[in-house]
Amino acid sequence: MNNHTDVLFISHGGGPLPLLGDPDHAEMVETLTQIAGDLRKPSAILVISAHWEEREPTITVGASPELIYDYSGFPRETYEIKYPCPGEPALANRVHSVLEQAGIASRLDDQRGFDHGVFVPLKLMYPEANIPCVQLSLVNSLDAATHLAIGRALQALDYENLLVIGSGFSFHNMRAFFAPNTPEMRSRNEAFEDWLEETCTDVALPEAERASRLLNWERAPYARFCHPREEHLLPLHVCYGLANKASKMNVSATILGKKAGMFYWEIEENGAQTIGAV
């Protein structure tokens, strides 16, 4: 990594609800707005969204991506949302190149647009839509080691003032979102969140142990209750693979009645991590 890079894992909430004034997303909206205000404005943004899976890592390379309204049952206006940010083909090609150099077969896609895991949080964070964006898919094997490796490959990206966002959700049990929020439900949610916070932020953990914990995340307390399917957790693996450091800034927000975490890393030109309060 030769240039300043901010790396951020976010919990992005439920569909377009954060844009509708939904009270169950108020903390999330406030948190993302605060983070964006405190970060330096990036030259470009690379987003790994939980809502795009392919057989191999795939990168949007279009110059003017459309939006994909990949949700259903919401008011008409949510299918008319605009976020006309430009693409960034030069960044997309660099991502493709560093993945290939790391021995990870990947593909460029000049047709796909941005899903709601991209445009919903970015509309909150950077409503002017004037920062070029590129989206990188997950791999549909949902293999933790694969996503850690993708993150490590991204360490070779040479791009000035880049923001990398892992857009997922640290709790993602759809049935639980709509079930009574019992003490047992809360204790399961909080036990996993506590494990995740310790894993990502404990500076006493050797990096090999931190990586091992993320690789074997299913051993965490109530892991499969919190993530019956892990696609919303894996953007965090990409972020950590890139940062390869303890995050010293994490925040929690109550979203849809559940505790959800967000983690931040700052990587300077010399590869050192100097993290301050965001």
Rosetta silent file (secondary structure, phi, psi, omega in degrees, C-alpha in Angstrom):
SEQUENCE: MNNHTDVLFISHGGGPLPLLGDPDHAEMVETLTQIAGDLRKPSAILVISAHWEEREPTITVGASPELIYDYSGFPRETYEIKYPCPGEPALANRVHSVLEQAGIASRLDDQRGFDHGVFVPLKLMYPEANIPCVQLSLVNSLDAATHLAIGRALQALDYENLLVIGSGFSFHNMRAFFAPNTPEMRSRNEAFEDWLEETCTDVALPEAERASRLLNWERAPYARFCHPREEHLLPLHVCYGLANKASKMNVSATILGKKAGMFYWEIEENGAQTIGAV
SCORE:     score description
SCORE:     0.000 S_00000001
   1 L     0.000  116.984 -174.493    0.000    0.000    0.000 S_00000001
   2 L  -104.222   -5.871 -175.653    1.707    3.188   -1.182 S_00000001
   3 L  -137.014  163.887  178.054   -0.938    5.827   -0.425 S_00000001
   4 L   -60.398  130.843  177.609   -3.320    6.862    2.310 S_00000001
   5 E  -137.016  130.952  170.130   -6.299    4.522    2.479 S_00000001
   6 E   -98.038  137.719 -179.540   -9.288    4.550    4.815 S_00000001
   7 E  -125.903  128.037 -172.165  -10.944    1.181    5.408 S_00000001
   8 E  -139.953  122.817  169.009  -14.419    1.013    6.892 S_00000001
   9 E   -98.833  128.968 -179.768  -16.770   -1.863    7.639 S_00000001
  10 E  -123.480  152.936  167.623  -20.347   -0.686    8.077 S_00000001
  11 E   -97.401  115.898 -165.565  -23.660   -2.224    9.019 S_00000001
  12 L   -95.944    2.422  173.515  -25.898   -0.837    6.280 S_00000001
  13 L    81.852 -169.108 -173.627  -29.389   -1.532    7.633 S_00000001
  14 L  -100.626  109.331  175.548  -32.502   -2.892    5.969 S_00000001
  15 L    50.576 -136.207 -179.682  -33.035   -2.111    2.294 S_00000001
  16 L   -88.179    5.242 -175.160  -33.916    1.551    1.633 S_00000001
  17 H   -54.686  -36.205  178.981  -35.306    2.121    5.155 S_00000001
  18 H   -60.892  -22.013 -179.134  -32.370    4.344    6.222 S_00000001
  19 H   -91.189   -2.238 -174.515  -33.410    6.814    3.503 S_00000001
  20 L  -105.290    8.611 -177.726  -37.060    6.893    4.597 S_00000001
  21 L    74.198   21.389 -178.673  -36.635    8.429    8.045 S_00000001
  22 L   -64.493  125.415 -176.616  -37.262    5.073    9.706 S_00000001
  23 H   -62.985  -27.049  178.791  -36.742    5.511   13.479 S_00000001
  24 H   -73.694   -3.472  176.127  -35.134    2.068   13.768 S_00000001
  25 H  -117.333    8.303 -175.100  -32.321    3.375   11.551 S_00000001
  26 H   -61.605  -42.372  179.700  -31.825    6.765   13.191 S_00000001
  27 H   -65.179  -39.246  178.837  -28.631    5.727   15.031 S_00000001
  28 H   -63.469  -46.090  179.602  -27.195    4.232   11.869 S_00000001
  29 H   -60.043  -46.109  179.757  -27.900    7.367    9.836 S_00000001
  30 H   -61.943  -42.175 -178.425  -26.329    9.555   12.532 S_00000001
  31 H   -64.968  -47.712 -179.035  -23.278    7.287   12.782 S_00000001
  32 H   -65.937  -37.330  177.852  -22.591    7.146    9.046 S_00000001
  33 H   -64.437  -40.955  178.852  -23.097   10.889    8.688 S_00000001
  34 H   -64.479  -45.768 -179.638  -20.660   11.510   11.546 S_00000001
  35 H   -60.445  -47.122 -178.561  -18.039    9.167   10.107 S_00000001
  36 H   -61.950  -36.652  179.644  -18.250   10.742    6.664 S_00000001
  37 H   -68.608  -28.543 -177.474  -17.914   14.197    8.161 S_00000001
  38 H   -90.861  -22.660  177.090  -14.784   13.242   10.076 S_00000001
  39 L   -75.952  151.740  168.444  -13.022   11.352    7.285 S_00000001
  40 L   -66.797  146.513 -178.622  -11.028   13.189    4.673 S_00000001
  41 L   -68.421  124.835 -176.918  -13.008   13.281    1.440 S_00000001
  42 L   -76.389  157.053  173.641  -11.819   10.370   -0.705 S_00000001
  43 L   -78.102  -28.986  178.047  -10.725   10.582   -4.321 S_00000001
  44 E  -158.895  160.910 -178.563  -12.608    7.346   -5.044 S_00000001
  45 E  -127.611  131.789  173.042  -14.545    4.679   -3.168 S_00000001
  46 E  -111.078  121.703 -176.257  -14.311    0.902   -3.519 S_00000001
  47 E  -115.497  128.751  170.541  -17.316   -0.908   -2.010 S_00000001
  48 E  -104.301  107.048 -174.963  -17.585   -4.604   -1.217 S_00000001
  49 E  -101.246  143.872  176.854  -21.331   -5.147   -0.771 S_00000001
  50 E   -66.663  -10.364 -171.156  -23.057   -8.135    0.779 S_00000001
  51 E  -102.119   19.187  175.934  -25.596   -7.994   -2.044 S_00000001
  52 E  -140.893  117.670  178.317  -23.437   -9.128   -4.948 S_00000001
  53 E  -125.787  136.636  177.464  -22.036  -12.655   -5.240 S_00000001
  54 E  -137.372  167.782  178.507  -20.248  -14.172   -8.224 S_00000001
  55 L   -64.543  -29.058  176.567  -18.240  -17.326   -8.956 S_00000001
  56 L  -139.898  157.349 -179.782  -15.103  -15.181   -8.925 S_00000001
  57 L   -54.511  129.059 -175.698  -14.435  -11.648   -7.681 S_00000001
  58 E  -126.757  140.445 -171.006  -16.073   -9.299  -10.161 S_00000001
  59 E  -123.974  132.074  175.298  -15.513   -5.569  -10.467 S_00000001
  60 E   -70.946  129.330 -178.509  -17.764   -2.885  -11.947 S_00000001
  61 L  -121.545    2.418 -179.897  -15.849   -1.092  -14.686 S_00000001
  62 L   -66.992  149.488 -178.881  -18.639    0.996  -16.222 S_00000001
  63 L   -80.446  -25.317 -178.424  -18.168    4.756  -16.394 S_00000001
  64 L  -141.019   73.378 -175.701  -21.792    5.572  -15.416 S_00000001
  65 L   -64.486  141.633  172.702  -23.340    2.647  -13.493 S_00000001
  66 L   -76.352  175.849  172.997  -27.103    2.447  -13.094 S_00000001
  67 E  -102.417  146.219  176.937  -28.740    1.628   -9.749 S_00000001
  68 L  -110.914  116.140 -179.458  -30.159   -1.807   -8.937 S_00000001
  69 L   -88.834   76.286 -171.073  -33.249   -1.656   -6.722 S_00000001
  70 L   -89.414   56.671  175.462  -32.679   -5.086   -5.252 S_00000001
  71 L  -151.073  167.183 -177.674  -35.491   -4.989   -2.685 S_00000001
  72 L  -144.177  155.892  175.777  -39.244   -5.408   -2.805 S_00000001
  73 L    83.510   15.504 -179.311  -42.369   -4.246   -1.034 S_00000001
  74 L  -104.896  165.948 -179.119  -41.255   -0.666   -0.405 S_00000001
  75 L   -58.692  156.457 -175.310  -42.950    2.625   -1.420 S_00000001
  76 H   -54.287  -38.066 -175.674  -42.770    3.694   -5.035 S_00000001
  77 H   -63.712  -21.056 -179.568  -40.277    6.475   -4.338 S_00000001
  78 H   -74.291  -12.096  176.251  -37.662    3.926   -3.245 S_00000001
  79 H   -99.523    7.101  177.250  -37.541    2.685   -6.852 S_00000001
  80 L  -120.467    9.116  178.249  -36.901    6.205   -8.070 S_00000001
  81 L   -60.345  139.983  177.185  -33.889    6.931   -5.831 S_00000001
  82 L  -117.638  141.143  170.117  -31.004    8.499   -7.717 S_00000001
  83 L  -149.067   80.585 -168.838  -27.314    8.344   -6.929 S_00000001
  84 L   -84.431   45.208  176.907  -25.587    9.416  -10.142 S_00000001
  85 L   -69.800  149.710  176.786  -21.982    9.041   -9.025 S_00000001
  86 L   -76.104  158.163  166.916  -19.517    8.195  -11.788 S_00000001
  87 E   -78.776 -179.803  178.544  -17.698    4.911  -12.033 S_00000001
  88 L  -142.020   80.362 -176.186  -13.911    4.785  -11.988 S_00000001
  89 H   -55.508  -34.054 -179.357  -12.626    2.407  -14.689 S_00000001
  90 H   -64.075  -42.214  176.827   -8.974    3.119  -13.828 S_00000001
  91 H   -65.816  -43.359  179.251   -9.515    1.955  -10.238 S_00000001
  92 H   -56.986  -43.537  179.476  -11.512   -1.061  -11.425 S_00000001
  93 H   -66.759  -34.046  176.807   -8.652   -2.111  -13.677 S_00000001
  94 H   -68.314  -40.563  176.603   -6.162   -1.733  -10.831 S_00000001
  95 H   -60.178  -47.104  177.770   -8.304   -3.898   -8.569 S_00000001
  96 H   -56.778  -43.388 -177.280   -8.494   -6.515  -11.311 S_00000001
  97 H   -65.192  -45.531 -177.335   -4.723   -6.352  -11.777 S_00000001
  98 H   -70.239  -31.486  175.381   -3.768   -6.786   -8.109 S_00000001
  99 H   -65.927  -45.558  179.084   -6.170   -9.707   -7.720 S_00000001
 100 H   -62.430  -41.633  179.791   -4.695  -11.411  -10.775 S_00000001
 101 H   -62.906  -28.323  177.746   -1.158  -10.743   -9.535 S_00000001
 102 L   -85.653    3.911  179.629   -2.098  -12.460   -6.270 S_00000001
 103 L    81.595   18.541  179.448   -3.282  -15.513   -8.190 S_00000001
 104 L  -106.086  108.246  179.110   -6.979  -14.734   -7.685 S_00000001
 105 L   -62.138  133.352 -178.194   -8.908  -15.049  -10.936 S_00000001
 106 L  -143.468  174.001 -173.378  -11.263  -12.108  -11.318 S_00000001
 107 E  -144.226  144.247  173.080  -13.489  -10.451  -13.905 S_00000001
 108 E   -95.676  141.265 -179.728  -14.479   -6.965  -15.011 S_00000001
 109 E  -128.138  115.309 -177.501  -18.180   -6.223  -15.630 S_00000001
 110 L   -96.043    8.088 -177.983  -19.094   -3.151  -17.692 S_00000001
 111 L  -111.933  -32.452 -172.303  -22.864   -3.684  -17.426 S_00000001
 112 L   -70.624  143.305  175.128  -23.693   -4.136  -13.741 S_00000001
 113 L   -96.171 -165.842 -178.380  -24.911   -1.218  -11.663 S_00000001
 114 E   -98.508  129.185  178.064  -24.712   -0.464   -7.957 S_00000001
 115 L   -83.681  178.298 -173.726  -26.966   -2.367   -5.545 S_00000001
 116 H   -69.606  -18.267  173.100  -28.512   -0.900   -2.395 S_00000001
 117 H   -67.212  -14.861  175.611  -25.538   -2.015   -0.306 S_00000001
 118 H   -99.927  -58.511 -167.711  -23.670    0.691   -2.224 S_00000001
 119 H   -76.117  -26.233  179.013  -26.085    3.517   -2.944 S_00000001
 120 H   -67.795  -55.593  178.886  -28.009    3.583    0.346 S_00000001
 121 H   -65.387  -34.992 -179.527  -25.016    4.191    2.659 S_00000001
 122 H   -69.078  -31.826  177.203  -23.250    6.399    0.122 S_00000001
 123 H   -65.841  -30.872  175.606  -26.345    8.573   -0.269 S_00000001
 124 H   -76.121  -41.927 -172.707  -26.186    9.136    3.488 S_00000001
 125 H   -81.719  -41.356 -175.836  -22.426    9.656    3.648 S_00000001
 126 L  -134.990   71.083 -171.934  -21.772   11.561    0.414 S_00000001
 127 L   -63.673  -18.116  179.446  -25.136   12.846   -0.846 S_00000001
 128 L   -68.509  -18.196  177.654  -23.522   15.006   -3.543 S_00000001
 129 L    56.430   37.168 -177.475  -22.757   11.786   -5.489 S_00000001
 130 L  -113.005   12.520  177.705  -19.602   13.335   -6.907 S_00000001
 131 L  -105.939  125.596 -179.798  -17.036   10.756   -5.773 S_00000001
 132 L   -61.053  140.559 -176.569  -16.216    7.998   -8.314 S_00000001
 133 E  -130.001  148.621  174.002  -17.197    4.521   -7.099 S_00000001
 134 E  -133.419  141.990  176.686  -16.357    0.942   -7.955 S_00000001
 135 E  -113.262  138.558  176.974  -18.053   -2.173   -6.569 S_00000001
 136 E  -116.446  130.981 -177.234  -16.312   -5.491   -5.910 S_00000001
 137 E   -79.474  161.567  162.370  -18.384   -8.648   -5.511 S_00000001
 138 E   -77.587  169.613  172.800  -18.177  -11.373   -2.938 S_00000001
 139 E  -101.374  132.319 -169.791  -17.384  -14.902   -4.070 S_00000001
 140 L   -72.521   -2.063  169.093  -20.437  -17.147   -3.907 S_00000001
 141 L   -69.451  -21.779 -176.401  -18.577  -19.935   -2.121 S_00000001
 142 L    54.850   35.147 -179.412  -18.842  -17.644    0.929 S_00000001
 143 L   -84.833  125.321 -176.527  -15.492  -19.031    2.053 S_00000001
 144 H   -62.151  -42.374 -178.397  -13.881  -16.927    4.791 S_00000001
 145 H   -61.489  -38.602  178.854  -10.319  -17.707    3.677 S_00000001
 146 H   -60.778  -41.436 -176.531  -11.094  -16.563    0.141 S_00000001
 147 H   -77.231  -30.819  170.596  -12.315  -13.184    1.345 S_00000001
 148 H   -63.728  -40.358 -179.859   -9.365  -12.683    3.664 S_00000001
 149 H   -67.000  -37.853  176.484   -7.132  -13.411    0.667 S_00000001
 150 H   -60.260  -45.117  177.911   -8.995  -10.902   -1.495 S_00000001
 151 H   -60.361  -43.091  179.455   -8.369   -8.268    1.156 S_00000001
 152 H   -62.455  -38.526  178.538   -4.673   -9.129    1.339 S_00000001
 153 H   -62.761  -34.167 -179.170   -4.400   -8.813   -2.429 S_00000001
 154 H   -69.064  -12.914  175.559   -5.878   -5.315   -2.217 S_00000001
 155 L   -59.162  -25.459 -178.249   -2.890   -4.251   -0.104 S_00000001
 156 L   -82.982   -2.890  179.035   -1.029   -3.855   -3.405 S_00000001
 157 L   -62.438  132.685  176.533   -3.481   -1.223   -4.691 S_00000001
 158 L  -114.476   94.615 -177.060   -1.727    2.016   -5.532 S_00000001
 159 L  -149.467  122.764 -174.728   -4.406    4.701   -5.463 S_00000001
 160 L   -70.927  127.561  171.468   -4.176    8.047   -3.723 S_00000001
 161 L    60.453   54.540 -178.934   -6.727    8.795   -1.008 S_00000001
 162 E   -94.431  141.841  169.399   -8.931    5.728   -1.456 S_00000001
 163 E  -111.381  123.131  176.238  -11.862    4.787    0.779 S_00000001
 164 E  -108.157  123.697 -179.200  -12.648    1.072    0.940 S_00000001
 165 E  -116.726  123.623  167.158  -16.051    0.221    2.411 S_00000001
 166 E   -92.459  109.023 -173.293  -17.156   -3.247    3.412 S_00000001
 167 E  -103.008   99.461 -178.741  -20.935   -2.831    3.326 S_00000001
 168 E  -139.753 -134.485 -179.809  -22.604   -5.595    5.309 S_00000001
 169 L  -167.668  122.418 -175.374  -24.282   -6.025    8.685 S_00000001
 170 L   -73.383  -13.647  169.844  -22.679   -7.472   11.810 S_00000001
 171 L  -129.119  126.155 -178.084  -26.043   -9.032   12.741 S_00000001
 172 L  -149.848   69.861  172.492  -28.145  -10.494    9.958 S_00000001
 173 L  -113.941  102.431 -172.337  -30.836  -12.922   11.056 S_00000001
 174 H   -61.058  -38.986  179.296  -33.913  -11.846    9.118 S_00000001
 175 H   -64.333  -39.302 -177.805  -36.360  -13.806   11.280 S_00000001
 176 H   -66.354  -30.169  178.490  -34.903  -12.302   14.429 S_00000001
 177 H   -60.963  -29.421 -174.278  -35.426   -8.770   13.119 S_00000001
 178 L  -110.815   12.212  177.156  -39.169   -9.372   13.120 S_00000001
 179 L  -101.984  160.737  176.575  -39.413  -11.494   16.292 S_00000001
 180 L   -56.391  136.005 -176.509  -39.939  -10.191   19.829 S_00000001
 181 L   -85.512   75.119 -175.539  -36.669   -8.748   21.147 S_00000001
 182 L   -74.332  163.705  174.386  -36.496  -10.984   24.218 S_00000001
 183 H   -55.083  -38.399  177.983  -33.658  -10.940   26.779 S_00000001
 184 H   -64.688  -41.420  177.779  -32.363  -14.179   25.260 S_00000001
 185 H   -60.219  -46.197 -179.150  -32.391  -12.632   21.794 S_00000001
 186 H   -64.369  -39.261 -178.182  -30.467   -9.607   23.058 S_00000001
 187 H   -67.463  -35.347  176.883  -27.923  -11.730   24.901 S_00000001
 188 H   -67.037  -47.186  177.576  -27.173  -13.768   21.773 S_00000001
 189 H   -56.599  -49.043 -175.196  -26.819  -10.630   19.665 S_00000001
 190 H   -70.639  -33.475  178.709  -24.561   -8.963   22.237 S_00000001
 191 H   -63.546  -42.151  177.887  -22.394  -12.049   22.819 S_00000001
 192 H   -68.913  -42.019  179.072  -21.490  -12.207   19.141 S_00000001
 193 H   -61.897  -39.933  177.823  -20.963   -8.446   18.942 S_00000001
 194 H   -62.795  -41.936  178.206  -18.660   -8.568   21.966 S_00000001
 195 H   -63.509  -42.125 -178.616  -16.649  -11.360   20.326 S_00000001
 196 H   -66.620  -41.437  177.884  -16.437   -9.417   17.084 S_00000001
 197 H   -61.872  -46.740  178.023  -15.332   -6.236   18.856 S_00000001
 198 H   -60.694  -44.143 -178.206  -12.621   -8.112   20.761 S_00000001
 199 H   -61.250  -42.569 -173.700  -11.479   -9.881   17.613 S_00000001
 200 H   -85.989  -23.266 -170.673  -11.195   -6.703   15.571 S_00000001
 201 H  -116.179  -16.163 -175.271   -9.927   -4.236   18.178 S_00000001
 202 L   -69.986  107.709 -177.222   -7.838   -6.097   20.795 S_00000001
 203 L   -70.072  -14.689  178.839   -4.286   -4.891   20.149 S_00000001
 204 L   -78.323  -14.667  179.917   -2.913   -7.722   22.312 S_00000001
 205 L   -75.548  127.025  169.980   -4.045  -10.314   19.783 S_00000001
 206 L   -61.795  148.922 -177.269   -1.290  -11.398   17.372 S_00000001
 207 H   -60.938  -32.999  178.157   -2.405  -10.888   13.789 S_00000001
 208 H   -62.459  -37.550  179.339   -2.197  -14.633   13.145 S_00000001
 209 H   -72.671  -39.853  178.338   -4.691  -15.201   15.953 S_00000001
 210 H   -60.596  -46.086  178.964   -6.966  -12.395   14.770 S_00000001
 211 H   -62.581  -39.516  179.956   -6.995  -13.865   11.269 S_00000001
 212 H   -64.515  -39.768  178.177   -7.624  -17.341   12.689 S_00000001
 213 H   -63.271  -43.062  178.646  -10.603  -16.105   14.674 S_00000001
 214 H   -69.391  -36.407  176.826  -12.120  -14.510   11.575 S_00000001
 215 H   -61.455  -38.567 -177.177  -11.336  -17.577    9.504 S_00000001
 216 L  -108.489   42.015 -174.094  -13.151  -19.723   12.063 S_00000001
 217 H   -59.449  -24.607 -179.322  -15.860  -17.208   12.872 S_00000001
 218 H   -63.987  -16.946  177.450  -18.491  -19.950   13.142 S_00000001
 219 H   -81.396   -8.262 -179.902  -16.955  -20.875   16.517 S_00000001
 220 L   -66.918  156.849  179.173  -17.914  -17.493   17.960 S_00000001
 221 L   -58.107  123.616  175.738  -20.794  -17.338   20.450 S_00000001
 222 L    57.882   32.262 -176.719  -24.119  -17.670   18.617 S_00000001
 223 H   -58.359  -48.434 -176.053  -22.384  -17.164   15.277 S_00000001
 224 H   -78.720  -16.888  169.598  -24.946  -19.048   13.232 S_00000001
 225 H   -70.629  -44.255 -178.016  -27.834  -17.459   15.080 S_00000001
 226 H   -74.901  -27.999 -179.483  -26.486  -14.025   14.147 S_00000001
 227 L  -137.849   78.417  174.787  -25.513  -15.106   10.630 S_00000001
 228 L   -55.519  -32.079  172.212  -27.572  -18.035    9.311 S_00000001
 229 L  -133.492  135.720 -163.846  -25.887  -17.128    6.022 S_00000001
 230 H   -92.258   11.473 -173.894  -22.610  -15.230    6.194 S_00000001
 231 H   -63.167  -25.869 -179.653  -22.761  -12.888    3.202 S_00000001
 232 H   -84.230  -11.377  176.260  -23.304   -9.828    5.434 S_00000001
 233 L   -92.321  -31.831 -170.971  -20.244  -10.639    7.557 S_00000001
 234 H   -63.782  -27.079  172.193  -17.747  -11.362    4.772 S_00000001
 235 H   -57.230  -28.590  175.303  -17.179   -7.734    3.714 S_00000001
 236 H   -64.787  -38.188  178.959  -15.507   -7.433    7.132 S_00000001
 237 H   -62.743  -40.187  177.419  -13.085  -10.214    6.164 S_00000001
 238 H   -64.489  -43.562  179.261  -12.070   -8.290    3.062 S_00000001
 239 H   -60.636  -46.940 -179.511  -11.554   -5.136    5.133 S_00000001
 240 H   -66.671  -40.207  177.687   -9.423   -6.921    7.701 S_00000001
 241 H   -57.143  -36.290  177.390   -7.417   -8.735    5.031 S_00000001
 242 H   -71.705  -47.151 -174.540   -6.571   -5.329    3.581 S_00000001
 243 H   -75.318  -42.223  179.386   -5.792   -3.604    6.887 S_00000001
 244 L    53.955   36.624 -179.188   -4.038   -6.524    8.623 S_00000001
 245 L  -145.895  163.345  168.812   -4.164   -4.548   11.865 S_00000001
 246 L   -70.426  136.542  170.333   -6.348   -4.145   14.905 S_00000001
 247 L   -77.745  130.232  177.939   -9.065   -1.584   14.414 S_00000001
 248 L  -105.847    8.586  173.995   -8.794    1.026   17.142 S_00000001
 249 E  -134.034  116.826  172.454  -12.078    2.700   16.276 S_00000001
 250 E  -139.261  146.786  177.285  -15.356    0.883   16.467 S_00000001
 251 E  -132.117  152.434  175.086  -18.871    2.119   17.062 S_00000001
 252 E  -117.452  145.476  175.006  -22.136    0.354   17.693 S_00000001
 253 E  -135.004  144.521  173.871  -25.568    1.436   16.599 S_00000001
 254 E   -85.065  117.190 -178.023  -28.945   -0.069   17.342 S_00000001
 255 E  -125.764  123.916 -177.106  -30.465   -0.951   13.980 S_00000001
 256 L    52.499   35.973  177.286  -33.868   -2.621   13.717 S_00000001
 257 L    80.499    3.786 -177.596  -33.610   -3.281   17.443 S_00000001
 258 E  -119.065  144.574  175.071  -30.286   -5.113   17.211 S_00000001
 259 E   -72.043  130.760 -178.259  -26.799   -4.057   18.220 S_00000001
 260 E  -138.150  141.073 -173.671  -24.618   -3.718   15.131 S_00000001
 261 E  -106.882  157.636  174.401  -20.962   -2.800   14.813 S_00000001
 262 E  -137.931  142.932 -174.218  -18.813   -0.721   12.496 S_00000001
 263 E  -133.297  145.599 -175.142  -14.998   -0.761   12.340 S_00000001
 264 E  -133.990  138.511  173.389  -12.420    1.651   10.921 S_00000001
 265 E  -129.566  144.872  172.432   -8.772    1.453    9.937 S_00000001
 266 E  -121.272  125.529 -178.346   -6.498    4.154    8.570 S_00000001
 267 E  -115.418  120.969 -178.444   -3.469    3.047    6.572 S_00000001
 268 L   -90.220  174.855 -173.237   -0.764    5.592    5.867 S_00000001
 269 L   -57.971  -35.094 -177.071    1.739    5.691    3.009 S_00000001
 270 L   -84.671    4.483  179.554    4.439    3.809    4.902 S_00000001
 271 L    89.843   -8.656  179.084    2.024    1.004    5.728 S_00000001
 272 L   -76.149  154.365 -179.890    1.708    2.045    9.378 S_00000001
 273 E  -107.810  117.837  178.536   -1.716    2.332   10.900 S_00000001
 274 L  -122.351   93.956 -171.557   -2.419    5.583   12.713 S_00000001
 275 L  -101.522  125.793  173.970   -6.011    5.473   13.833 S_00000001
 276 L  -114.306  179.882  177.389   -7.648    8.362   15.574 S_00000001
 277 L   -65.586  135.416  179.174  -11.198    8.952   16.604 S_00000001
 278 L   -91.794    0.000    0.000  -13.461    9.172   13.601 S_00000001
